[in-house]
C-alpha cells in the first residue's frame, strides 16, 4: 500500500512538473515571437513626424529640443545622448551649437518625408530614403523595451560610424 501511494505521489509530482515546464516553454515561445518581429514602422513614423516638426519649426528659425525629450517613440538612451550632444556642442560653440542636425546627420533633409529601403531584423537597423530626395538616406535603430518597439538611434545618435549613411 505504501509503495502504491509513493508511486502515485511520484507520478503525479512528475506530471505536474512536466506540465508546468511545458507551459513555461510555451510562454517563452510566445514572448520570442512578439519580440522577434521588429516594427520598423516605428522608425518611419518617428522620422516622418520629426520631418514635419522640422518643417514647421524652420519657419521660426529654431528647433525646440523638448519635442525630442517628450517623444514617446524614443528610448531614454536616445534622449540622453541627444541632450549630451547638444549640450556639448553649445558649450564649445555657444552661438552655433551643432553645425548639423544629429537626427538627420545633415544640415538639410528631404522635406517630403521618408520611406523604408532596407531593414535588418537581427540588429534592428533600418535605412530610410527621402521620398523627394532619393540620394538622401538616414539609418535608424529600433529596440524592444517595456513591451514595445522604440527608436534607440538615428543619424549620429547611438548609431556606430560604420552603420551611418555616407555623406
Phi and psi in degrees as GROMACS dihedral restraints (atoms count N, CA, C in turn):
[ dihedral_restraints ]
;  ai    aj    ak    al  type     phi  dphi    fc
    3     4     5     6     1   -63.8    20    10
    4     5     6     7     1   -40.3    20    10
    6     7     8     9     1   -64.9    20    10
    7     8     9    10     1   -40.4    20    10
    9    10    11    12     1   -65.0    20    10
   10    11    12    13     1   -44.5    20    10
   12    13    14    15     1   -62.3    20    10
   13    14    15    16     1   -45.1    20    10
   15    16    17    18     1   -61.9    20    10
   16    17    18    19     1   -43.8    20    10
   18    19    20    21     1   -60.0    20    10
   19    20    21    22     1   -46.6    20    10
   21    22    23    24     1   -64.4    20    10
   22    23    24    25     1   -39.8    20    10
   24    25    26    27     1   -60.9    20    10
   25    26    27    28     1   -48.1    20    10
   27    28    29    30     1   -63.6    20    10
   28    29    30    31     1   -42.5    20    10
   30    31    32    33     1   -63.0    20    10
   31    32    33    34     1   -45.5    20    10
   33    34    35    36     1   -65.6    20    10
   34    35    36    37     1   -41.7    20    10
   36    37    38    39     1   -62.3    20    10
   37    38    39    40     1   -46.7    20    10
   39    40    41    42     1   -61.2    20    10
   40    41    42    43     1   -47.2    20    10
   42    43    44    45     1   -66.9    20    10
   43    44    45    46     1   -33.6    20    10
   45    46    47    48     1   -65.0    20    10
   46    47    48    49     1   -45.4    20    10
   48    49    50    51     1   -64.2    20    10
   49    50    51    52     1   -41.5    20    10
   51    52    53    54     1   -62.7    20    10
   52    53    54    55     1   -44.0    20    10
   54    55    56    57     1   -64.7    20    10
   55    56    57    58     1   -42.8    20    10
   57    58    59    60     1   -62.0    20    10
   58    59    60    61     1   -42.1    20    10
   60    61    62    63     1   -63.1    20    10
   61    62    63    64     1   -43.6    20    10
   63    64    65    66     1   -63.1    20    10
   64    65    66    67     1   -40.6    20    10
   66    67    68    69     1   -63.4    20    10
   67    68    69    70     1   -41.7    20    10
   69    70    71    72     1   -62.6    20    10
   70    71    72    73     1   -41.7    20    10
   72    73    74    75     1   -61.8    20    10
   73    74    75    76     1   -41.1    20    10
   75    76    77    78     1   -63.1    20    10
   76    77    78    79     1   -41.3    20    10
   78    79    80    81     1   -62.4    20    10
   79    80    81    82     1   -41.9    20    10
   81    82    83    84     1   -64.1    20    10
   82    83    84    85     1   -41.5    20    10
   84    85    86    87     1   -62.0    20    10
   85    86    87    88     1   -43.0    20    10
   87    88    89    90     1   -61.9    20    10
   88    89    90    91     1   -43.3    20    10
   90    91    92    93     1   -62.5    20    10
   91    92    93    94     1   -41.7    20    10
   93    94    95    96     1   -60.3    20    10
   94    95    96    97     1   -42.1    20    10
   96    97    98    99     1   -62.5    20    10
   97    98    99   100     1   -42.3    20    10
   99   100   101   102     1   -60.5    20    10
  100   101   102   103     1   -43.2    20    10
  102   103   104   105     1   -91.0    20    10
  103   104   105   106     1   -11.3    20    10
  105   106   107   108     1   -89.3    20    10
  106   107   108   109     1    -5.5    20    10
  108   109   110   111     1  -111.9    20    10
  109   110   111   112     1    91.7    20    10
  111   112   113   114     1   -61.2    20    10
  112   113   114   115     1   142.0    20    10
  114   115   116   117     1   -97.8    20    10
  115   116   117   118     1    86.6    20    10
  117   118   119   120     1   -67.8    20    10
  118   119   120   121     1   -14.4    20    10
  120   121   122   123     1   -64.7    20    10
  121   122   123   124     1   -21.6    20    10
  123   124   125   126     1   -62.6    20    10
  124   125   126   127     1   -44.2    20    10
  126   127   128   129     1   -64.4    20    10
  127   128   129   130     1   -42.9    20    10
  129   130   131   132     1   -64.1    20    10
  130   131   132   133     1   -43.9    20    10
  132   133   134   135     1   -62.0    20    10
  133   134   135   136     1   -46.2    20    10
  135   136   137   138     1   -58.6    20    10
  136   137   138   139     1   -52.0    20    10
  138   139   140   141     1   -67.0    20    10
  139   140   141   142     1   -34.5    20    10
  141   142   143   144     1   -72.5    20    10
  142   143   144   145     1   -36.5    20    10
  144   145   146   147     1   -64.3    20    10
  145   146   147   148     1   -41.2    20    10
  147   148   149   150     1   -65.0    20    10
  148   149   150   151     1   -39.3    20    10
  150   151   152   153     1   -60.9    20    10
  151   152   153   154     1   -46.9    20    10
  153   154   155   156     1   -60.5    20    10
  154   155   156   157     1   -43.7    20    10
  156   157   158   159     1   -60.3    20    10
  157   158   159   160     1   -46.6    20    10
  159   160   161   162     1   -63.1    20    10
  160   161   162   163     1   -40.0    20    10
  162   163   164   165     1   -58.7    20    10
  163   164   165   166     1   -43.6    20    10
  165   166   167   168     1   -70.0    20    10
  166   167   168   169     1   -41.9    20    10
  168   169   170   171     1   -72.6    20    10
  169   170   171   172     1   -30.6    20    10
  171   172   173   174     1   -61.6    20    10
  172   173   174   175     1   -28.0    20    10
  174   175   176   177     1   -64.1    20    10
  175   176   177   178     1   -28.4    20    10
  177   178   179   180     1   -92.0    20    10
  178   179   180   181     1    -5.1    20    10
  180   181   182   183     1    64.8    20    10
  181   182   183   184     1    23.7    20    10
  183   184   185   186     1  -158.5    20    10
  184   185   186   187     1   152.8    20    10
  186   187   188   189     1  -108.0    20    10
  187   188   189   190     1   141.3    20    10
  189   190   191   192     1  -101.0    20    10
  190   191   192   193     1   115.4    20    10
  192   193   194   195     1   -62.7    20    10
  193   194   195   196     1   -18.6    20    10
  195   196   197   198     1   -60.5    20    10
  196   197   198   199     1   -27.3    20    10
  198   199   200   201     1   -58.9    20    10
  199   200   201   202     1   -43.2    20    10
  201   202   203   204     1   -68.5    20    10
  202   203   204   205     1   -46.5    20    10
  204   205   206   207     1   -63.0    20    10
  205   206   207   208     1   -29.3    20    10
  207   208   209   210     1   -92.8    20    10
  208   209   210   211     1    -6.7    20    10
  210   211   212   213     1   -70.8    20    10
  211   212   213   214     1   124.2    20    10
  213   214   215   216     1   -81.4    20    10
  214   215   216   217     1    -4.6    20    10
  216   217   218   219     1   -89.4    20    10
  217   218   219   220     1    -1.9    20    10
  219   220   221   222     1  -109.2    20    10
  220   221   222   223     1   146.4    20    10
  222   223   224   225     1   -76.3    20    10
  223   224   225   226     1   161.5    20    10
  225   226   227   228     1   -65.1    20    10
  226   227   228   229     1   -33.3    20    10
  228   229   230   231     1   -60.6    20    10
  229   230   231   232     1   -43.2    20    10
  231   232   233   234     1   -60.2    20    10
  232   233   234   235     1   -50.9    20    10
  234   235   236   237     1   -61.3    20    10
  235   236   237   238     1   -40.6    20    10
  237   238   239   240     1   -64.8    20    10
  238   239   240   241     1   -44.9    20    10
  240   241   242   243     1   -65.9    20    10
  241   242   243   244     1   -39.8    20    10
  243   244   245   246     1   -59.7    20    10
  244   245   246   247     1   -46.9    20    10
  246   247   248   249     1   -63.0    20    10
  247   248   249   250     1   -45.1    20    10
  249   250   251   252     1   -60.2    20    10
  250   251   252   253     1   -45.7    20    10
  252   253   254   255     1   -59.8    20    10
  253   254   255   256     1   -48.3    20    10
  255   256   257   258     1   -65.6    20    10
  256   257   258   259     1   -45.2    20    10
  258   259   260   261     1   -60.7    20    10
  259   260   261   262     1   -43.9    20    10
  261   262   263   264     1   -63.3    20    10
  262   263   264   265     1   -42.4    20    10
  264   265   266   267     1   -65.6    20    10
  265   266   267   268     1   -42.7    20    10
  267   268   269   270     1   -71.9    20    10
  268   269   270   271     1   -26.2    20    10
  270   271   272   273     1   -68.8    20    10
  271   272   273   274     1   -41.0    20    10
  273   274   275   276     1   -75.0    20    10
  274   275   276   277     1   -44.3    20    10
  276   277   278   279     1  -129.0    20    10
  277   278   279   280     1    81.2    20    10
  279   280   281   282     1   -56.1    20    10
  280   281   282   283     1   -30.5    20    10
  282   283   284   285     1   -87.5    20    10
  283   284   285   286     1   -21.8    20    10
  285   286   287   288     1  -113.3    20    10
  286   287   288   289     1   -42.6    20    10
  288   289   290   291     1    72.3    20    10
  289   290   291   292     1  -139.2    20    10
  291   292   293   294     1   -70.9    20    10
  292   293   294   295     1   143.8    20    10
  294   295   296   297     1   -85.1    20    10
  295   296   297   298     1    -3.7    20    10
  297   298   299   300     1  -148.9    20    10
  298   299   300   301     1   164.8    20    10
  300   301   302   303     1   -79.1    20    10
  301   302   303   304     1   121.3    20    10
  303   304   305   306     1   -69.6    20    10
  304   305   306   307     1   -23.6    20    10
  306   307   308   309     1   -76.2    20    10
  307   308   309   310     1   -42.6    20    10
  309   310   311   312     1   -82.8    20    10
  310   311   312   313     1   -17.8    20    10
  312   313   314   315     1    56.5    20    10
  313   314   315   316     1    44.6    20    10
  315   316   317   318     1  -167.2    20    10
  316   317   318   319     1   166.0    20    10
  318   319   320   321     1   -85.1    20    10
  319   320   321   322     1   -27.0    20    10
  321   322   323   324     1  -124.0    20    10
  322   323   324   325     1   170.7    20    10
  324   325   326   327     1  -156.4    20    10
  325   326   327   328     1   159.9    20    10
  327   328   329   330     1   -70.8    20    10
  328   329   330   331     1   114.2    20    10
  330   331   332   333     1   -78.0    20    10
  331   332   333   334     1    -3.3    20    10
  333   334   335   336     1   -97.8    20    10
  334   335   336   337     1     1.3    20    10
  336   337   338   339     1   100.0    20    10
  337   338   339   340     1  -170.6    20    10
  339   340   341   342     1  -132.0    20    10
  340   341   342   343     1   165.6    20    10
  342   343   344   345     1  -138.9    20    10
  343   344   345   346     1   154.3    20    10
  345   346   347   348     1   -78.1    20    10
  346   347   348   349     1   131.9    20    10
  348   349   350   351     1  -118.7    20    10
  349   350   351   352     1   -20.5    20    10
  351   352   353   354     1  -157.7    20    10
  352   353   354   355     1   141.7    20    10
  354   355   356   357     1  -146.7    20    10
  355   356   357   358     1   153.6    20    10
  357   358   359   360     1  -126.3    20    10
  358   359   360   361     1   108.0    20    10
  360   361   362   363     1   -63.8    20    10
  361   362   363   364     1   -26.7    20    10
  363   364   365   366     1   -75.4    20    10
  364   365   366   367     1   -43.3    20    10
  366   367   368   369     1   -99.5    20    10
  367   368   369   370     1   -19.4    20    10
  369   370   371   372     1    84.9    20    10
  370   371   372   373     1     3.8    20    10
  372   373   374   375     1   -79.0    20    10
  373   374   375   376     1   140.7    20    10
  375   376   377   378     1  -138.1    20    10
  376   377   378   379     1   135.0    20    10
  378   379   380   381     1  -104.3    20    10
  379   380   381   382     1   128.5    20    10
  381   382   383   384     1  -114.0    20    10
  382   383   384   385     1   146.5    20    10
  384   385   386   387     1  -121.4    20    10
  385   386   387   388     1   141.3    20    10
  387   388   389   390     1   -63.6    20    10
  388   389   390   391     1   135.5    20    10
  390   391   392   393     1   -65.9    20    10
  391   392   393   394     1   -40.7    20    10
  393   394   395   396     1  -106.9    20    10
  394   395   396   397     1    12.6    20    10
  396   397   398   399     1  -151.2    20    10
  397   398   399   400     1    78.9    20    10
  399   400   401   402     1   -60.3    20    10
  400   401   402   403     1   -26.9    20    10
  402   403   404   405     1   -76.8    20    10
  403   404   405   406     1   -15.9    20    10
  405   406   407   408     1   -88.8    20    10
  406   407   408   409     1   120.2    20    10
  408   409   410   411     1  -127.4    20    10
  409   410   411   412     1   155.7    20    10
  411   412   413   414     1  -142.2    20    10
  412   413   414   415     1   142.4    20    10
  414   415   416   417     1  -103.4    20    10
  415   416   417   418     1   134.2    20    10
  417   418   419   420     1  -123.9    20    10
  418   419   420   421     1   163.9    20    10
  420   421   422   423     1  -135.1    20    10
  421   422   423   424     1   134.1    20    10
  423   424   425   426     1  -113.2    20    10
  424   425   426   427     1   152.0    20    10
  426   427   428   429     1  -136.5    20    10
  427   428   429   430     1   158.2    20    10
  429   430   431   432     1   -98.9    20    10
  430   431   432   433     1   115.8    20    10
  432   433   434   435     1  -138.2    20    10
  433   434   435   436     1   136.8    20    10
  435   436   437   438     1    50.2    20    10
  436   437   438   439     1    41.1    20    10
  438   439   440   441     1    80.3    20    10
  439   440   441   442     1    12.2    20    10
  441   442   443   444     1  -150.8    20    10
  442   443   444   445     1   159.2    20    10
  444   445   446   447     1   -85.3    20    10
  445   446   447   448     1   132.4    20    10
  447   448   449   450     1  -132.9    20    10
  448   449   450   451     1   156.0    20    10
  450   451   452   453     1   -81.7    20    10
  451   452   453   454     1   125.0    20    10
  453   454   455   456     1  -112.9    20    10
  454   455   456   457     1    -8.5    20    10
  456   457   458   459     1  -158.4    20    10
  457   458   459   460     1   148.3    20    10
  459   460   461   462     1  -162.9    20    10
  460   461   462   463     1   138.3    20    10
  462   463   464   465     1    63.7    20    10
  463   464   465   466     1  -112.1    20    10
  465   466   467   468     1  -104.3    20    10
  466   467   468   469     1    -1.5    20    10
  468   469   470   471     1   -85.8    20    10
  469   470   471   472     1   112.8    20    10
  471   472   473   474     1    58.7    20    10
  472   473   474   475     1    22.8    20    10
  474   475   476   477     1  -114.2    20    10
  475   476   477   478     1   120.3    20    10
  477   478   479   480     1   -59.9    20    10
  478   479   480   481     1   148.8    20    10
  480   481   482   483     1   -53.3    20    10
  481   482   483   484     1   -40.4    20    10
  483   484   485   486     1   -73.3    20    10
  484   485   486   487     1    -9.8    20    10
  486   487   488   489     1  -101.1    20    10
  487   488   489   490     1   -12.4    20    10
  489   490   491   492     1   -70.5    20    10
  490   491   492   493     1   158.4    20    10
  492   493   494   495     1   -69.0    20    10
  493   494   495   496     1   147.9    20    10
  495   496   497   498     1   -71.0    20    10
  496   497   498   499     1   138.3    20    10
